[in-house]
Each structure stands twice: as structure tokens, then as C-alpha cells.
Amino acid sequence: MDGFAGRTVLVTGAAGGIGSAIVRRLVGAGAEVVAADRSVEALQAVVRETGARPLAFDLLVEDSVRDALRGETFDGLVNCAGFGGLVAPLLDVRVADFDRVVAVNARGALLVTQHVARAMVAAGRGGAIVNVSSQASLVALAGHAAYAASKSALDSLTRVAALELGPHRIRVNSVHPTVVMTPMSASYWGRPEIGDPFLAAVPLGRWATEEDVAGPVVFLLGDGAAMVTGAALPVDGGYTCR
């Protein structure tokens, strides 16, 4: 997980648990990291810890994305920003919630990828992009209709981007984490009637950590994955292999 000296990587959602773990891992590997989120204030902790450069923009506003990324050139991009929405049965999903989840998880990733990839193509030195998807795009999870749809859309973007950007030596892959038991996740997955049977179906028998996700992301960004593009890598303890 070294060899990133001289490379600049943009990480969206960097104020969150997974995003900040990716920033730490990349900085430790020698990368210059630009940590992005909705506000500079939200990024203070990870910036103070790692020395990453903060960058604020709103994924829901195209002008905000364009203005923030104008003139920037990156060797790598991690689309980690995400919104889980509300866990709700299919028949109870509100259209407004569905639209917001898709807008952040799919449309937002598209906007950032467009601006970053255009600069990569112009620079002519290739690059790597990793999209943080979910196990929810690989198997059906009750109550996850909106979230699963948004991540499945992100998966399609990953494959199309890998196809179209490959001739420019830009690789595009995705990782698909299982549940990372944060305080927010615990409000749903921490309920015994939900979490216990789910965990019993995970061959490795535990929840994921932020670091469990960060490691594969950094691998896919690096030269060790130089021939890997268009791949969907589960980081799920074997849940989706059942």
C-alpha cells in the first residue's frame, strides 16, 4: 500500500467514517490527498489528523461541483460520499426520499467523475477511480429499495466509465461493503431481530470496520491493480457468496 508519492487523490465524503479512513490510508501511502465534503468545518478533524487539503462542495448542485473542481487535476478519485436515506418497506418508500438518495449516490458521483475524468484525459497520464457502492446492489436487502437502486445505478456508471475511459488509461472499479457498525448503522442493524440473523449469515461472522473498506479502495487505486478495471469487489465477509 505504498507507491503513491507524487500522486494526488480526491476523496469525497471524507468527513465520514469510511471516507476519513480512506484519507488516512492514502496519506500513509504517500499520496497528496484532497478531502472533500459539504463544508470545510465538517472536515476539520480529518484535516487536522492527516494534513489533507480540504475542499467543500455540494454534490447536489452542479455549479458547486464544477466551481470547486475547476483547474484541479487528480491522479485518483474515490467517490465515497453517500446518503443512506430511510430504511423502509418498498410500499412505503417516499418519492422525495428516493430522489434524494439517487441524487447523492448516483448523480453526485456522476458529476464528480465527469469533471475529474475530463482533467485526467486532458493531462494524458491516466488515473484510477474507485466508487464506494454496497452489498445492497449485489443482493436484495429488505427495506433498502431506494438505497439499493441508487447503488445499482452507481455500479452501472462504474462499468460504463471503465469501458469509455479505459482507452485513456483510466481504471474504474467499485467496492461493495457490508454493514459498518457505526452509531448511525446501529439504529437499524443493532436491533437483535435484524442484526443477529444477518450476522449469522456472514461467513466471517463479524461486522466490517472502516479500515476493512479503506484497504481494498487503496489497493484498487494503486499499481498493484494495474490490470483491474470494471470490477465489483465485495468487502462483505462473504455474505454475498451464499
C-alpha positions as CSV (number, residue, x, y, z in Angstrom):
1,M,0.0,0.0,0.0
2,D,2.8,2.4,-0.9
3,G,3.9,4.0,-4.2
4,F,1.6,7.0,-4.1
5,A,4.3,9.6,-3.8
6,G,3.7,12.3,-6.3
7,R,0.0,11.4,-6.8
8,T,-2.9,13.5,-5.8
9,V,-6.2,11.8,-4.9
10,L,-9.6,13.3,-4.3
11,V,-11.8,11.6,-1.7
12,T,-15.4,12.7,-1.4
13,G,-17.4,12.1,1.8
14,A,-14.1,12.5,3.6
15,A,-15.6,13.7,6.8
16,G,-17.4,10.3,7.3
17,G,-16.1,7.2,8.9
18,I,-15.2,5.3,5.8
19,G,-14.1,8.4,3.9
20,S,-11.7,9.5,6.7
21,A,-10.3,6.0,6.9
22,I,-9.5,6.1,3.2
23,V,-7.9,9.5,3.6
24,R,-5.7,8.2,6.4
25,R,-4.6,5.2,4.4
26,L,-3.8,7.2,1.3
27,V,-1.8,9.8,3.3
28,G,0.1,6.9,5.0
29,A,0.9,5.5,1.5
30,G,2.4,8.8,0.4
31,A,-0.4,10.4,-1.5
32,E,-1.3,14.1,-1.6
33,V,-5.0,13.9,-0.6
34,V,-7.8,16.4,-1.2
35,A,-10.5,15.7,1.3
36,A,-13.9,16.8,0.1
37,D,-17.3,17.2,1.9
38,R,-20.1,19.6,2.1
39,S,-18.3,22.1,4.4
40,V,-14.8,22.8,5.5
41,E,-16.0,22.7,9.1
42,A,-17.0,19.1,8.7
43,L,-13.5,18.2,7.5
44,Q,-11.6,19.8,10.4
45,A,-10.9,16.6,12.2
46,V,-9.5,14.6,9.3
47,V,-7.6,17.6,8.0
48,R,-6.0,18.2,11.4
49,E,-5.1,14.5,11.7
50,T,-3.7,13.9,8.3
51,G,-2.7,17.2,6.7
52,A,-5.0,16.6,3.8
53,R,-6.2,19.7,1.9
54,P,-9.9,20.4,2.5
55,L,-12.3,21.1,-0.4
56,A,-16.0,21.9,0.1
57,F,-18.8,21.5,-2.4
58,D,-22.4,20.3,-2.6
59,L,-22.9,17.1,-4.7
60,L,-26.5,18.1,-5.3
61,V,-25.6,21.4,-7.0
62,E,-23.8,21.0,-10.4
63,D,-22.4,24.6,-10.3
64,S,-20.9,23.9,-6.9
65,V,-19.1,20.7,-8.1
66,R,-17.9,22.5,-11.3
67,D,-16.6,25.6,-9.5
68,A,-14.8,23.6,-6.8
69,L,-13.1,21.3,-9.3
70,R,-12.2,23.9,-11.9
71,G,-8.5,23.9,-12.5
72,E,-7.9,20.8,-10.4
73,T,-6.1,17.7,-11.8
74,F,-6.1,14.4,-9.9
75,D,-4.4,11.0,-10.4
76,G,-7.1,9.3,-8.4
77,L,-10.7,9.7,-7.3
78,V,-12.7,8.0,-4.6
79,N,-16.5,8.6,-4.8
80,C,-17.2,7.8,-1.1
81,A,-19.9,10.4,-0.4
82,G,-23.2,8.7,0.2
83,F,-26.7,9.0,1.7
84,G,-28.5,6.1,3.2
85,G,-32.0,7.5,3.2
86,L,-34.6,5.8,5.4
87,V,-34.9,2.1,5.7
88,A,-38.5,1.4,4.7
89,P,-40.6,-1.3,3.0
90,L,-40.9,-0.9,-0.7
91,L,-44.6,0.1,-0.5
92,D,-43.8,2.8,2.0
93,V,-40.8,4.5,0.2
94,R,-41.5,8.2,-0.4
95,V,-40.6,9.5,-3.8
96,A,-38.8,12.5,-2.2
97,D,-36.6,10.2,-0.2
98,F,-35.9,8.0,-3.3
99,D,-34.9,11.1,-5.4
100,R,-32.5,12.4,-2.8
101,V,-30.8,9.1,-2.3
102,V,-30.3,8.7,-6.0
103,A,-29.2,12.3,-6.4
104,V,-26.4,11.9,-3.9
105,N,-25.3,8.3,-4.5
106,A,-25.5,8.2,-8.3
107,R,-26.0,11.7,-9.8
108,G,-23.4,13.2,-7.4
109,A,-20.8,10.5,-8.3
110,L,-21.5,11.1,-12.0
111,L,-20.9,14.9,-11.7
112,V,-17.6,14.5,-9.8
113,T,-16.4,11.7,-12.1
114,Q,-17.2,13.8,-15.2
115,H,-15.1,16.8,-14.0
116,V,-12.2,14.7,-12.6
117,A,-12.1,12.4,-15.6
118,R,-12.1,15.3,-18.1
119,A,-9.0,16.7,-16.4
120,M,-7.4,13.2,-16.3
121,V,-7.9,12.8,-20.0
122,A,-6.5,16.2,-20.8
123,A,-3.4,15.6,-18.6
124,G,-2.8,12.4,-20.5
125,R,-1.2,10.4,-17.7
126,G,-4.1,8.0,-16.9
127,G,-5.6,7.6,-13.4
128,A,-7.8,5.4,-11.2
129,I,-11.3,5.9,-9.9
130,V,-13.0,3.8,-7.1
131,N,-16.7,4.1,-6.4
132,V,-17.9,3.0,-2.9
133,S,-21.0,1.0,-3.6
134,S,-22.7,-1.5,-1.3
135,Q,-23.6,-5.1,-0.8
136,A,-27.2,-3.8,-1.3
137,S,-26.5,-3.6,-5.0
138,L,-25.5,-7.2,-5.2
139,V,-28.3,-8.9,-3.2
140,A,-31.7,-7.9,-2.1
141,L,-32.0,-6.5,1.4
142,A,-35.4,-5.8,2.8
143,G,-36.2,-2.1,3.4
144,H,-33.4,-1.0,1.1
145,A,-35.3,-0.2,-2.2
146,A,-34.1,3.4,-2.6
147,Y,-30.6,2.8,-1.4
148,A,-30.1,-0.4,-3.5
149,A,-31.4,1.3,-6.6
150,S,-29.0,4.2,-6.1
151,K,-26.0,1.9,-5.7
152,S,-27.1,-0.3,-8.6
153,A,-27.1,2.9,-10.7
154,L,-23.6,3.7,-9.4
155,D,-22.5,0.2,-10.4
156,S,-23.7,0.8,-14.0
157,L,-21.8,4.1,-14.1
158,T,-18.7,2.2,-12.9
159,R,-18.9,-0.3,-15.8
160,V,-19.7,2.3,-18.4
161,A,-16.9,4.6,-17.2
162,A,-14.4,1.6,-17.2
163,L,-15.4,0.9,-20.8
164,E,-15.2,4.5,-22.0
165,L,-12.2,5.7,-20.0
166,G,-10.0,2.6,-20.5
167,P,-8.5,3.9,-23.7
168,H,-7.3,6.9,-21.7
169,R,-5.6,4.5,-19.2
170,I,-8.1,5.4,-16.5
171,R,-9.3,2.5,-14.5
172,V,-12.7,2.5,-12.8
173,N,-13.7,-0.1,-10.1
174,S,-16.1,-0.4,-7.2
175,V,-16.1,-1.8,-3.7
176,H,-19.2,-3.2,-2.0
177,P,-19.0,-3.1,1.8
178,T,-21.3,-4.9,4.2
179,V,-22.5,-3.1,7.2
180,V,-20.0,-1.0,9.1
181,M,-21.4,-0.8,12.6
182,T,-21.4,3.0,13.2
183,P,-23.8,4.7,15.6
184,M,-26.0,5.5,12.7
185,S,-26.0,1.9,11.4
186,A,-26.7,0.6,14.9
187,S,-30.1,2.3,14.9
188,Y,-31.2,-0.3,12.4
189,W,-28.7,-3.2,12.3
190,G,-28.1,-3.1,16.0
191,R,-31.6,-4.3,16.7
192,P,-31.3,-8.0,17.6
193,E,-34.2,-9.2,15.5
194,I,-32.5,-7.6,12.4
195,G,-28.7,-7.8,13.2
196,D,-28.5,-11.2,14.7
197,P,-29.8,-13.3,11.7
198,F,-27.9,-11.1,9.3
199,L,-24.6,-11.6,11.1
200,A,-25.3,-15.3,11.3
201,A,-25.3,-15.4,7.5
202,V,-21.9,-13.7,7.2
203,P,-19.2,-16.4,6.8
204,L,-16.6,-14.4,8.6
205,G,-19.0,-13.7,11.4
206,R,-18.4,-10.0,12.1
207,W,-19.3,-6.5,11.0
208,A,-16.9,-4.6,8.8
209,T,-14.8,-1.7,10.0
210,E,-13.9,1.5,8.2
211,E,-10.3,0.2,7.8
212,D,-11.7,-3.0,6.2
213,V,-13.1,-0.9,3.4
214,A,-10.2,1.6,3.1
215,G,-7.6,-1.1,2.4
216,P,-9.3,-2.5,-0.8
217,V,-10.0,1.0,-2.0
218,V,-6.4,2.0,-1.8
219,F,-5.3,-1.3,-3.5
220,L,-7.6,-0.6,-6.4
221,L,-6.2,2.9,-6.8
222,G,-2.6,1.6,-6.8
223,D,-0.3,-0.1,-9.3
224,G,-0.9,-3.5,-7.8
225,A,-4.3,-3.3,-9.6
226,A,-2.9,-2.0,-12.8
227,M,-4.9,-4.6,-14.9
228,V,-8.1,-4.3,-12.9
229,T,-11.0,-2.2,-14.3
230,G,-14.7,-2.6,-14.3
231,A,-14.6,-4.9,-11.3
232,A,-17.0,-5.1,-8.4
233,L,-15.2,-6.2,-5.2
234,P,-17.4,-7.3,-2.3
235,V,-16.0,-6.3,1.1
236,D,-18.6,-8.2,3.0
237,G,-17.2,-11.1,4.9
238,G,-18.6,-13.5,2.3
239,Y,-22.2,-12.5,2.7
240,T,-23.0,-12.3,-1.0
241,C,-21.3,-15.6,-1.8
242,R,-24.1,-17.6,-0.2
